[in-house]
Amino acid sequence: MFFPKKILPAAFLVFMSSGAFAQGMAWDFLRPMTQFALDMEVPVKFVVLAFSAALLVLSWLALKKTGSKKFFFLTGAFGLFSLKILLTLADIFFSPGRFMSETTLSLFDLLILAALFLAVLKKQ
């Protein structure tokens, strides 16, 4: 029986995406990394908060010094990012549930990206 070589990659992809293959060992090697990431969630969020707050202060000082619209939007982006991480940490420690839904986080991301977009496009 002749089996064309062009069909072999497609057949392999169909086999790999089947439910039987995905249930077992295919993703087992990722489990320790996933667990490590879950264990490190809170410390990483604190580091991100500290870094974003430092960038917020630096951009605010630059805004104060220059008065540039670019730094205004940049300061707004870092402020929104710091607020997003702060609210996420508050959600972890003070909320019994998750009030910071994916939709809320996406809205923050959209506003941050819009502020960065305006900072890039704004002329001196």
N, C-alpha and C positions, 0 to 999 in steps of 0.2 A: 504494500500500500504506500502510495506517495503522499507525504505530508509536507505542504509548502512551508518554507522557512519564514515567510511573511506572516503566517497565521500563528506561529509558535509564540511570539511575544504577546499577542492578544489572548491566546489561550492561557498563558501564564498569568496575565493580569486578571482574567476571569477567575482562575483558580485561587489567586491570592486574595481576591475580594470576596470570596464565598464565606458564608457564615461559619462553616466548619473550621476553616483555617484561622479565622479571627478569634475564635473562642479560646484557643489554647495558647500555645507557646509563642505566637507571633509577637505579642507585646510584653511578654514576661520580663524581658531584659530592661524595659523602661520602668518597671514597678519600683525598684530602689531609688531611682532618680526622682520619680514622682513623689514618693514618700519623703525624701530629703527636702524637696521643694516645699511640701506642705509643712514640714517641721520648721523650716526657716522662714515661713511667711511673715510672721510678726517682726523678727529682727531685721529682715530686709526692708520692710515697710518703714521702720524707724530710721534706717540708714537713708532711704529715699526721701523721707520727710526732712531729715537734717540737710541733705544735699540740696533739695529744692528750696528750703528756707534760706540757705546760704546764697543760692542763685537769686532768690527774690530780693534779698538785702543788697547784693551787688548791683542788680539791675535798677533797684530803687535809688541807690547812690548815684549811679550813672545818669538816671533820669533827672535827679535833683541838680546834678552838675551841668548837664547839657540842655535839659528841657526839650529834648528831641521827641518827636512823635513815635519814632521807632522804639525808643526805650520805654515809652508809655505802654505800647502794646506788648512789648517783651515783659515788662513788669506785670502787666495784667495776666499774661500767660503763666508766668511762674507763680503768681498769686493764686490763680485758679488751680494750678497743679498742686501747690502746697495744701490748699483747702480740700481738694479731692482726697489726698492721702490722709490728712488729718481726720476728715469725716469717715474714711474707711477704717482707720484705727479706732475711732470712737465707736463705730459699728461693731468692731470685734470685741471691745471690752465692755461696753455699756448696753448693748442691745441684745435682747434675747433672740432676736431673729436677724434677718439681713435686710435692713431698711435701705441700704445702698444697693439697689438692684442694678442689673446690667444696663437697663435703660438709663438710669441716673448717671452711671459711670460713662456711658456713651455720650450723654449730653455734655458732661464735663469735657470729655475728649474733643467733642466738636467745637466747643467754645475755646479750648486751648489751641486747637489747630487754626481756628479762625483768627485768634490774636496773633499767632506766629505768622500766619499768612499776611496779615496786615502789616506786621513789623517788617517783613521782608520786602513788601511792595511799596511801603511808604518812602517817599523821597525825603532827603534831608531838607 
